């Protein structure tokens, strides 16, 4: 299990400002359920242009939920100009630190805030000062070259693995690692070693026995390690045709965000590695 600070665990077990706002002034959505992390942040301004209410919904590990929760507390009462200056480093500092492999959770919070501010300006017919463009480099996680350069510059990163820790780019099929290394070199002026990863092909036809075996293998190799890393787990209970029955354990079972996202994430992994016909159902036992 990751070595989380008491502040992280407190924000995870008792998150602030969870939910949605009716008729918000700005909404930011970042990440992807299929990729394992996703966040929606929305805010409402008061008559003086300050953030009067802010809410979030996040799928992710303890650090993702804690980062989202502490961010909403930080920006409440700020003007949009003040909020736009909040960085992932500020989020990490408020939490008393995060493991290196979980730094992307703080970046996701910063990006959701930037997206919500950009959405506000778009609704008003303007352009947000934090709006980013760029070309997609990591298709698995939808990360652009400008986002990679920004996180490299702001956090003084020098390795592809560090970039993956901070924004998840390169953490999927690995086909973009060479380009990430080039971007790191452009920003920092030094070469980076790259190791390529090859994702196994999904089988075209399955017997029932082979399907069940692949489902269990996918849970063991693609799903369970990430859940166990944050104190959770998942059990395969049964397979009825194309319906997969699972039960969540540990922190996953008690996570307040699980009802929004956990089933979709597990199902996405099984569709990706086993069969597009599969559906997943959570069993409370």
N, C-alpha and C positions, 0 to 999 in steps of 0.2 A: 504494500500500500504506500501511496505517496506520503511524504512527510509534510503535511499541511500545518499551517499555523493555527492557533486557537481562533484568530479572527476569521480565517477562511471557513473553518468548521462552523463557527457561529452564524456566519452569513448563509452558509449552505443549509443548516438545520432550521434557521429562522430568517428566511429571505424577506426583504422589504420590497414593497411596491410591485408585487406580482399581480398580473391581470391585464386589463385593457381599458382604454379611455374612449368613451363615446364622442364622436366628432373631434378627434385630436387635431392639433395644429401641424404636427409633423410626425411621420412614421418612418422608421428605418428598419429594414430587414436584411440580415446578412447571414451567410452560411447556408447549409443545406442539410436537411434531415438525412438524406441518403449518404452524406459524407460524415455524419456523426456529431456535428455541432451546428446549431442554428439559434438565432436570437432575433426577436422583434422588440423594438423600443419605441415608445410613443410619448409625446408630451403635449401639454396644454399651457399656454401663456396667460398671465394675468394682464390687467390693464396697463401695467408699467413695462410690459415686455419681458418679464421674468418668468422662469419656468415654475408654474404654480402646481402642476401635477405631472407626474411621470410614472409610467408603468412599463413592465417588461414581461416577456415570456421567453424562456430559454430552454432548449434541450442541450444537455451536455453533462459533464462531470461536475464534481463538487466545486472545482475552481471556476468553471464557466458560470455556474449559478451564483457563486460568491462574488465574482467580478461584476456580474450584471447588477446584483443587489447593491453592492457598495457604490457603483457608479451612479445609480439613481439617487442615492442619498447625497452624493457629492454635488450633483448638478442642480438639485432642487433649490430654487431661489436665485439661480444664476441667470444672467442675460445670455442670449445665444452667442454673443461675442465671447463672453467669459467661458461658456461651456465648450466652445469650439477649441479652446486652448488646453482642455483636459487631454492628457496623453495616457497611453497604456502604462507608462512608468508611474504616473500618479496613482492609477488604480492599484498597481502592484504594491506601491509604498503604503497605501491605506490598508491593504490586506496583510502587511508585514512580510511580504515576499510570496513567490510562487515557485514550484519546481521548474527547472529549465524546460522540461517537456510540456509544461502547461502554460507557458507564456502566451501562446496563441489565444488563450481565453481572454486575457486582458486586451489583446489587440482586437478581438472580435467585439468587445464592448466599445472601444474607441471607434471602430468602424461603424457600428450600429448608430452611435451618437452622431457621427458625421453624416450618415445617410439620412437620419431623421431631420437634421438641420438643413441638409440639401433639399429634402422633400418640402420643408416649410418654405424655403425661398422659391422653389419651383411653383408651388401653389400661388405664391404672390407675384409670379411672373419674373422673378430675378434669378440670380445664380449665387449659390453659396460659395464663400471663400474657400471652403474645404473640399469642394467637389473635385473628384479625381476621375480621370479618363484612363487611357492606356489600353494596351492589347493583352488579351488573355494569354498567360503563359502556362498556368496549371489548369487544365480543363477539368480535372477531377474535382477541384475545389473552387474553380472560378476566380483564381487570383491573377491580377494583371501585373505587367512589368512595373508600372508606377507604384503599385502597392508594395511590391517586393523591394524596389529601390528605397521607398520611404521607410520601411521597417529596418532595412539594412543600415541606412543612414542614422535614424533616430536611436537605434540600439547598438550601433557599432558592431554589427555582425560580420564575421569573416568566413563562415563555413556554411555549406548547403544545409547541413543538419541543423544548424542554428536557425536558418530561415524557416525550415519546416517546423521547428519548435514554436516559432513566433507567429506564423501565418498559415501553416499546414501545407504550403506549396511544396510539391515534391513528395508528399506523404502518401500518394495513391499509387498509380502505376509506375511512377518514377521516370517517365519519359521526358519530363521537363527539367530534370536535374542539370543537364548540360547548360540549358539556357539560364537557369538560376545561377549557376557558377559564373557564367559570363556577366550577368548583372552585378553579382558581388564584386567581380573584378573591375567592372566599370565604376562602381562606387568607391571601392577600397583600394583598387590598383594592385591586387595580388591574385595569383591563380589559386583555384580551389579544386581539390580532388573530388571526383564524381564516381559513384558506384550506381550502375543501372539495375533496376529491378524488373522482372518479367512476371506479369500476372498470368496465372494458369487459365487456359481457355475453358469456357463453360461447355460441358458435354452436350451433344446434340440429342441423344436419346438415352432414357434411363429406365432400368427395371426398378421395381419397387424396393428391392433390397439395396440396389446401388443408390437410389434417391435418398433413402433413409441414412445411408452411410455418408453421403455427401452433405446432407443437412447437419449431421452430427459433426463432421469434419469442419464445416464452415463455422458452426457455433464455437467449436474448440479453438480454431485458428484465427478467425476474423472478428468474432464478437466477444467471446468470453475474456480474452486478455485485457481488452480495453475496460470492460466492466470491473474485472477483478483489481485492476490498477487503482481504482477509486473506491474499493471496498464493496463493490456489488458483485453480482453473479447472475447466471441464467441457467435453467435446467430445461432440457428437452423432455417433455412428458409423453408425447405421443404424436404420431403422424396419421391423419385420417384422409386418405386420398391426397389432395393438394393442400390440405389444411394442416398447419404445424401448430401444435399446442405447446406453449412454453410457460414457465413460471420464473419470475424475477426474485432475486434474493438480496439480502444485505441492504446497502444504501439504495440500490436501484428500486427495491420494493417500497422503501419509505420516502423516496424522492418526490417532492411536490410537483415536479415537472414531468414525471414519468407518464402521466395520463395523456399529456399532449403529444408525446413524441416517441416513446420507447418502441412501441409496436412498429411504427413506420420505419424506424432505423433498422431493426432486426429484419423486417420483411424485405427492405431494400437490399441488404447484404445477401439474403437467401435467393432473391430474384437474380442478383448479379452473378452469384457463383454456382447456383444450382438450377433453377428453372423460373421462367417468367410467370408460370401458372400458380406459384405458391402464394398462399396467404398465411398470416400468422395471427393467432389468437392467444391472449394472455389468460391464464387460469389462476385464480386466487385459491391457493390451497393452504 
